[in-house]
Amino acid sequence: MSTIAIIAIVVGAIIVIALIAAAARRSSERRQLAAAQTDAHRDDAQHERGQAEESRREAAVAEERSKRAAAEAELHEHRADRSDRVAED
């Protein structure tokens, strides 16, 4: 085999190896990026769940306050009716 043919085969092999290495590196970078994006989506979802839970808690507190206010209003109404009856007597 001639020297030029051997050099061409070696250069060709080096180019193929370099292309394979570059493709493997790009694939690895894509996987890392995909993993980072997945983690970010999970973090976003967890944050949204926390916000939803906080909203539920606030709604429950507001509902409890509303019930208390309604009970107080009913008590005041009852006292007013009793005062009216006493005033009529």
Buried (B, 14 or more C-beta within 10 A) or exposed (E): EEEEEEEEEEEEEEEEEEEEEEEEEEEEEEEEEEEEEEEEEEEEEEEEEEEEEEEEEEEEEEEEEEEEEEEEEEEEEEEEEEEEEEEEE
